[in-house]
Amino acid sequence: MLLDAETFLHELSRLFGDSRESGSVNITFKQLTGANLVRAFKGKPEAASADPHDVRCIIHAKGPHARLSTIIGARDVVRFQISIAALFKTNMINLKKKERKPKAPKKKAE
């Protein structure tokens, strides 16, 4: 489902909440240019060809029960990445430290 940036961040936060106990969230970033841009706008070339030098980025998020996506313009990427980084930091509380087994002392060669 294609959402605007603010709604995407809100829904992504809910997606992180849904997968808190079990499951995972996969996020991908992809640059949109040319044919990819027309495909993203479902064959509407007038929406895709506003400015050929306007580079856009599509972000997909896939969770246990939902798929989200949004398209960000080049001038909004930095602001969006700051927002999504803050969202990542607040939702990384369930990461577990790797349990390390104690190393047995090495036997000395006689």
BADO-71684 format. One record per atom (N, C-alpha, C, O): residue in three letters; atom name; x, z, y. Coordinates in steps of 0.2 Angstrom, whole numbers, plus 2048, in hexadecimal, padded with zeros to 3 digits. Each point is the difference from the previous one (the first is absolute). Layout:
R;ala;CA;X;Z;Y
...
REM end
This chain:
R;met;N;804;800;7FA
R;met;CA;7FC;800;806
R;met;C;805;800;806
R;met;O;804;804;801
R;leu;N;7FB;7F7;804
R;leu;CA;804;800;806
R;leu;C;7FD;804;805
R;leu;O;7FA;7FF;802
R;leu;N;80A;806;801
R;leu;CA;7FE;805;805
R;leu;C;804;7FF;806
R;leu;O;806;7FD;800
R;asp;N;7F8;806;805
R;asp;CA;805;800;806
R;asp;C;805;806;7FF
R;asp;O;7FF;804;7FB
R;ala;N;806;7FC;809
R;ala;CA;805;805;7FF
R;ala;C;7FE;807;800
R;ala;O;802;804;7FB
R;glu;N;7FA;7FE;809
R;glu;CA;7FE;808;801
R;glu;C;7FC;801;7FA
R;glu;O;801;806;7FD
R;thr;N;7FA;7F6;801
R;thr;CA;7FC;801;7FA
R;thr;C;804;800;7FA
R;thr;O;7FF;804;7FB
R;phe;N;806;7F8;804
R;phe;CA;805;7FF;7FB
R;phe;C;803;807;7FF
R;phe;O;801;803;7FA
R;leu;N;802;800;80B
R;leu;CA;804;806;800
R;leu;C;7FB;806;7FD
R;leu;O;802;804;7FD
R;his;N;7F8;7FC;806
R;his;CA;7FB;805;7FE
R;his;C;7FF;7FF;7F9
R;his;O;800;805;7FC
R;glu;N;7FE;7F5;801
R;glu;CA;7FF;7FF;7F9
R;glu;C;806;802;7FC
R;glu;O;7FF;802;7FA
R;leu;N;807;7FC;808
R;leu;CA;806;801;7FC
R;leu;C;801;808;7FF
R;leu;O;802;802;7FB
R;ser;N;7FC;802;80B
R;ser;CA;800;807;7FF
R;ser;C;7FB;802;7FB
R;ser;O;802;805;7FC
R;arg;N;7F8;7F9;804
R;arg;CA;7FC;802;7FA
R;arg;C;802;7FD;7F9
R;arg;O;7FF;804;7FB
R;leu;N;804;7F7;805
R;leu;CA;803;7FD;7FA
R;leu;C;806;805;7FD
R;leu;O;800;801;7FA
R;phe;N;804;801;80B
R;phe;CA;805;805;7FE
R;phe;C;7FC;807;7FD
R;phe;O;803;803;7FB
R;gly;N;7F8;7FF;808
R;gly;CA;7FC;806;7FE
R;gly;C;7FD;7FF;7F9
R;gly;O;800;805;7FC
R;asp;N;7FE;7F5;803
R;asp;CA;7FD;7FF;7F9
R;asp;C;805;800;7FB
R;asp;O;7FE;801;7FA
R;ser;N;808;7FD;807
R;ser;CA;805;7FF;7FB
R;ser;C;805;806;800
R;ser;O;805;800;7FD
R;arg;N;7F8;806;806
R;arg;CA;805;806;801
R;arg;C;801;803;7F9
R;arg;O;806;802;7FF
R;glu;N;7F5;7FE;7FD
R;glu;CA;801;804;7FA
R;glu;C;803;7FB;7FA
R;glu;O;804;802;7FD
R;ser;N;7FA;7F8;803
R;ser;CA;802;7FB;7FB
R;ser;C;800;7F9;803
R;ser;O;7FB;7FF;804
R;gly;N;809;7FD;7FA
R;gly;CA;800;7F9;803
R;gly;C;805;7FF;805
R;gly;O;804;804;801
R;ser;N;7FC;7F6;801
R;ser;CA;805;7FE;805
R;ser;C;7FD;7FB;805
R;ser;O;7FB;7FD;7FF
R;val;N;809;802;807
R;val;CA;7FE;7FB;805
R;val;C;806;7FB;801
R;val;O;805;802;801
R;asn;N;7F9;7F8;7FE
R;asn;CA;805;7FB;801
R;asn;C;7FF;7FC;807
R;asn;O;7FA;7FE;801
R;ile;N;80B;801;803
R;ile;CA;800;7FD;806
R;ile;C;805;7FB;801
R;ile;O;806;801;7FE
R;thr;N;7F7;7F9;804
R;thr;CA;805;7FA;801
R;thr;C;7FF;7FD;807
R;thr;O;7FB;800;803
R;phe;N;80B;7FE;800
R;phe;CA;800;7FD;806
R;phe;C;802;7F9;7FF
R;phe;O;805;7FE;7FC
R;lys;N;7F8;7FD;807
R;lys;CA;802;7F9;7FF
R;lys;C;7FF;7FC;807
R;lys;O;7FB;801;804
R;gln;N;80A;7FB;7FE
R;gln;CA;7FF;7FC;806
R;gln;C;7FB;7FA;7FF
R;gln;O;801;7FD;7FB
R;leu;N;7FB;802;80A
R;leu;CA;7FB;7FB;800
R;leu;C;803;7FA;804
R;leu;O;800;801;806
R;thr;N;801;7F9;7F7
R;thr;CA;801;7FA;804
R;thr;C;7FD;7FA;7FD
R;thr;O;800;800;7FA
R;gly;N;7FF;7FB;80A
R;gly;CA;7FD;7FA;7FD
R;gly;C;7FB;800;7FB
R;gly;O;7FA;803;802
R;ala;N;806;7FB;7F8
R;ala;CA;7FB;7FF;7FB
R;ala;C;7FE;807;7FE
R;ala;O;7FA;801;7FF
R;asn;N;80A;804;801
R;asn;CA;7FE;807;7FE
R;asn;C;7FB;803;805
R;asn;O;7FC;803;7FF
R;leu;N;805;7FB;808
R;leu;CA;7FC;802;805
R;leu;C;7F9;7FD;800
R;leu;O;7FB;804;801
R;val;N;805;7F6;7FD
R;val;CA;7F9;7FD;7FF
R;val;C;7FC;803;7FA
R;val;O;7FA;801;801
R;arg;N;80A;800;7FA
R;arg;CA;7FD;803;7FA
R;arg;C;7FD;807;801
R;arg;O;7FB;802;7FE
R;ala;N;809;802;806
R;ala;CA;7FE;807;802
R;ala;C;7FA;800;804
R;ala;O;7FC;804;7FF
R;phe;N;803;7F7;805
R;phe;CA;7FA;7FF;804
R;phe;C;7FA;7FC;7FD
R;phe;O;7FB;7FE;803
R;lys;N;806;801;7F6
R;lys;CA;7FB;7FD;7FC
R;lys;C;7FE;7F9;802
R;lys;O;7FA;7FE;801
R;gly;N;80B;7FE;801
R;gly;CA;7FF;7F9;802
R;gly;C;7FD;7FF;807
R;gly;O;7FE;7FA;801
R;lys;N;803;80B;803
R;lys;CA;7FE;7FF;807
R;lys;C;806;7FE;804
R;lys;O;803;805;803
R;pro;N;7FF;7F5;7FE
R;pro;CA;806;7FE;803
R;pro;C;800;802;808
R;pro;O;805;801;803
R;glu;N;7F5;7FF;800
R;glu;CA;800;802;807
R;glu;C;802;807;801
R;glu;O;803;802;805
R;ala;N;7FC;803;7F6
R;ala;CA;802;807;801
R;ala;C;807;800;7FE
R;ala;O;804;804;803
R;ala;N;7FF;7F8;7F9
R;ala;CA;807;800;7FE
R;ala;C;804;7FD;804
R;ala;O;806;802;801
R;ser;N;7F8;7F9;803
R;ser;CA;805;7FC;804
R;ser;C;7FF;801;808
R;ser;O;801;7FC;804
R;ala;N;7FE;80B;7FD
R;ala;CA;800;801;807
R;ala;C;806;7FF;804
R;ala;O;801;7FD;805
R;asp;N;805;805;7F8
R;asp;CA;807;7FF;803
R;asp;C;804;7FF;7FA
R;asp;O;801;805;7FC
R;pro;N;803;7F6;803
R;pro;CA;804;7FF;7FA
R;pro;C;806;804;800
R;pro;O;803;801;7FA
R;his;N;7FF;802;80C
R;his;CA;806;805;800
R;his;C;7FE;807;7FF
R;his;O;804;804;800
R;asp;N;7F5;7FD;7FF
R;asp;CA;7FE;807;7FF
R;asp;C;800;802;7F9
R;asp;O;7FC;7FE;7FC
R;val;N;809;806;802
R;val;CA;801;802;7FA
R;val;C;7FC;806;7FE
R;val;O;800;804;804
R;arg;N;7FD;7FC;7F6
R;arg;CA;7FC;805;7FE
R;arg;C;802;803;7FA
R;arg;O;804;7FD;7FC
R;cys;N;7FA;809;802
R;cys;CA;802;803;7FA
R;cys;C;7F9;803;7FD
R;cys;O;7FC;803;803
R;ile;N;804;7FC;7F6
R;ile;CA;7FA;802;7FD
R;ile;C;802;806;7FB
R;ile;O;805;800;7FD
R;ile;N;7F7;805;804
R;ile;CA;802;806;7FC
R;ile;C;7FA;801;7FB
R;ile;O;7FA;801;802
R;his;N;808;800;7F7
R;his;CA;7FB;801;7FB
R;his;C;802;807;7FD
R;his;O;805;803;800
R;ala;N;7F5;801;7FF
R;ala;CA;801;807;7FD
R;ala;C;7FB;7FF;7FA
R;ala;O;7FA;7FF;800
R;lys;N;809;803;7FA
R;lys;CA;7FB;801;7FA
R;lys;C;801;807;7FD
R;lys;O;805;802;7FF
R;gly;N;7F5;801;800
R;gly;CA;800;806;7FD
R;gly;C;7FC;800;7FA
R;gly;O;7FE;7FB;7FD
R;pro;N;800;80B;800
R;pro;CA;7FC;800;7FA
R;pro;C;7FA;7FD;800
R;pro;O;7FD;7FD;7FB
R;his;N;7FF;803;80B
R;his;CA;7F9;7FE;800
R;his;C;7FF;7FB;806
R;his;O;7FA;7FE;801
R;ala;N;80B;800;803
R;ala;CA;7FF;7FC;806
R;ala;C;806;7FB;801
R;ala;O;806;802;7FE
R;arg;N;7F8;7F9;805
R;arg;CA;806;7FB;803
R;arg;C;7FE;7FF;807
R;arg;O;7FB;7FF;802
R;leu;N;80A;802;802
R;leu;CA;800;800;808
R;leu;C;805;7FB;802
R;leu;O;805;7FF;7FD
R;ser;N;7F9;7FD;809
R;ser;CA;805;7FC;803
R;ser;C;7FF;800;807
R;ser;O;7FA;801;803
R;thr;N;80B;7FD;801
R;thr;CA;7FF;7FF;807
R;thr;C;806;7FB;803
R;thr;O;805;800;7FC
R;ile;N;7F9;7FD;809
R;ile;CA;805;7FC;803
R;ile;C;802;802;807
R;ile;O;7FC;802;804
R;ile;N;80B;7FF;7FD
R;ile;CA;803;802;806
R;ile;C;804;7FB;804
R;ile;O;804;7FC;7FC
R;gly;N;7FB;804;80A
R;gly;CA;804;7FB;804
R;gly;C;807;802;801
R;gly;O;801;806;7FF
R;ala;N;803;7F6;804
R;ala;CA;807;802;800
R;ala;C;801;805;806
R;ala;O;805;804;7FF
R;arg;N;7F7;7FC;806
R;arg;CA;801;805;805
R;arg;C;7FE;807;7FE
R;arg;O;801;805;803
R;asp;N;7FA;7FB;7F8
R;asp;CA;7FE;807;7FE
R;asp;C;803;803;7FA
R;asp;O;7FE;805;7FE
R;val;N;807;7F8;7FF
R;val;CA;803;802;7FA
R;val;C;804;807;801
R;val;O;7FF;804;7FB
R;val;N;804;7FD;80A
R;val;CA;804;806;801
R;val;C;7FB;806;801
R;val;O;801;805;7FD
R;arg;N;7FA;7FA;807
R;arg;CA;7FB;805;800
R;arg;C;7FD;802;7FA
R;arg;O;7FF;806;7FE
R;phe;N;7FF;7F5;7FE
R;phe;CA;7FD;801;7F9
R;phe;C;805;803;7FC
R;phe;O;7FE;804;7FC
R;gln;N;808;7FA;804
R;gln;CA;805;803;7FB
R;gln;C;801;808;802
R;gln;O;801;804;7FB
R;ile;N;7FF;7FD;80B
R;ile;CA;800;807;802
R;ile;C;7FA;804;7FD
R;ile;O;801;806;7FE
R;ser;N;7F9;7F7;803
R;ser;CA;7FA;804;7FD
R;ser;C;800;800;7F9
R;ser;O;7FF;806;7FD
R;ile;N;804;7F5;7FF
R;ile;CA;800;800;7F9
R;ile;C;805;805;7FE
R;ile;O;7FF;803;7FA
R;ala;N;807;7FE;809
R;ala;CA;805;804;7FE
R;ala;C;7FD;807;801
R;ala;O;802;805;7FB
R;ala;N;7FB;7FD;80A
R;ala;CA;7FD;807;801
R;ala;C;7FB;801;7FA
R;ala;O;800;806;7FE
R;leu;N;7FC;7F5;800
R;leu;CA;7FB;801;7FB
R;leu;C;804;801;7F9
R;leu;O;7FE;804;7FC
R;phe;N;808;7F8;803
R;phe;CA;804;802;7FA
R;phe;C;802;807;800
R;phe;O;800;803;7FB
R;lys;N;803;7FF;80A
R;lys;CA;803;807;801
R;lys;C;7FB;805;7FE
R;lys;O;802;805;7FD
R;thr;N;7F8;7FA;805
R;thr;CA;7FB;805;7FF
R;thr;C;7FD;800;7F9
R;thr;O;7FD;805;7FE
R;asn;N;804;7F6;7FF
R;asn;CA;7FD;7FF;7F9
R;asn;C;805;800;7FA
R;asn;O;7FE;7FF;7FB
R;met;N;808;803;807
R;met;CA;805;800;7FB
R;met;C;801;807;7FD
R;met;O;806;802;7FE
R;ile;N;7F5;802;803
R;ile;CA;801;807;7FE
R;ile;C;800;801;7F8
R;ile;O;802;806;7FE
R;asn;N;7FB;7F5;7FF
R;asn;CA;800;801;7F9
R;asn;C;806;7FD;7FC
R;asn;O;800;800;7FA
R;leu;N;805;7FE;809
R;leu;CA;806;7FE;7FD
R;leu;C;803;806;7FC
R;leu;O;801;805;803
R;lys;N;801;7FA;7F7
R;lys;CA;803;805;7FC
R;lys;C;808;7FF;800
R;lys;O;802;7FA;7FF
R;lys;N;801;80B;801
R;lys;CA;807;800;7FF
R;lys;C;802;7FF;7F9
R;lys;O;7FD;802;7FC
R;lys;N;808;7FA;803
R;lys;CA;802;7FE;7F9
R;lys;C;803;807;7FD
R;lys;O;805;803;803
R;glu;N;7F9;7FE;7F7
R;glu;CA;803;806;7FD
R;glu;C;806;7FE;7FD
R;glu;O;801;7FC;7FC
R;arg;N;804;808;805
R;arg;CA;807;7FF;7FD
R;arg;C;801;805;7FB
R;arg;O;7FF;806;801
R;lys;N;804;7F7;7FA
R;lys;CA;802;804;7FA
R;lys;C;807;803;801
R;lys;O;804;7FD;803
R;pro;N;7FD;80A;7FC
R;pro;CA;806;802;801
R;pro;C;805;7FD;7FC
R;pro;O;7FF;7FF;7FA
R;lys;N;807;800;809
R;lys;CA;805;7FD;7FC
R;lys;C;804;805;7FC
R;lys;O;802;805;802
R;ala;N;7FF;7F9;7F7
R;ala;CA;804;804;7FC
R;ala;C;808;800;802
R;ala;O;802;7FA;801
R;pro;N;801;80C;7FF
R;pro;CA;807;7FF;801
R;pro;C;804;7FC;7FB
R;pro;O;7FE;800;7FA
R;lys;N;807;7FC;809
R;lys;CA;803;7FC;7FB
R;lys;C;805;804;7FC
R;lys;O;803;805;803
R;lys;N;7FE;7F9;7F7
R;lys;CA;805;803;7FC
R;lys;C;807;7FE;801
R;lys;O;801;7FA;801
R;lys;N;803;80A;7FF
R;lys;CA;807;7FE;802
R;lys;C;803;7FD;7F9
R;lys;O;800;803;7FB
R;ala;N;804;7F8;806
R;ala;CA;804;7FD;7FA
R;ala;C;806;805;7FF
R;ala;O;803;801;805
R;glu;N;7FE;800;7F5
R;glu;CA;806;804;7FE
R;glu;C;805;7FC;7FD
R;glu;O;806;803;7FF
REM end
